[in-house]
Amino acid sequence: MGKGALDFALELVRPLAFLAPDEIEFIDRLLDSLGEYGEVRLVVAEGRLRTAFKTVSCTALRLENAE
């Protein structure tokens, strides 16, 4: 689980219209795995979540001291 995550259940004010609980958990794990910089893109096809893309950004290593 992510930083400061607790084990609890959510009570929704209305039923979920699009995502299933396991899809919400999957997306949350993707977001937690990003680190300091990154993005998650969700792709919907035929009315349902089809693909999730994770892009992580990092600073390129400097070659100043390389010999």
N, C-alpha and C positions, 0 to 999 in steps of 0.2 A: 504494500500500500504506500501511497505517497506521504510526503512529509506532513505530519500532524493529522493523518487520516484516522478516523474512528470507525469502529464497527457498529453501524446502526442502519435502520431502515427508514426510508422516506415515506411520508404519507402524502399522496398527491391530491390536489384539489379537484382534478378531473383526470379521466383516463388518458394514457398516452395516445396521441393521434398517429404518430409515425414510428418512433423507435421502440424496440423491445428492450426490456431491462438488461439482457445480455449485451445488446448493442451499446447501451449507455455505459456499461462497465468497460467494454472494449475501447470506446472512445476515451474514456477517462484514463485508462492505462496508457494509451497513445500520448495523451497530453502530458501525463506524468513523466513519460520517458524522454520528453523533448530536451530537458536540460534548460540552459539559460536562454537560448534562442532557437526558434523553430516554428513550424506551422503544421497543422493537420488540415487536409482538404478532404471533404466528403463528396462522393459522387453518387447521385441518385439516377437509377435507370429503371424504367418500367414501374415507377411509383414506389420503389423500395431502395434502401441503402445498398449500393452495389459494391463500392470500393472506397477505401480510405488510404490516402497517401500521407506519409510522414516525411517532412523535410527538416533536416537539422542543419543549422548554420554554426560555423565555428571560425575563429580567426586563423588565417593562414600562418604557418610558422615562418618566422623571419630567418633569412639565411645570412645575417650579418656576421655571425661568428663561425660559419661553416668554412672549412678549408678543404 
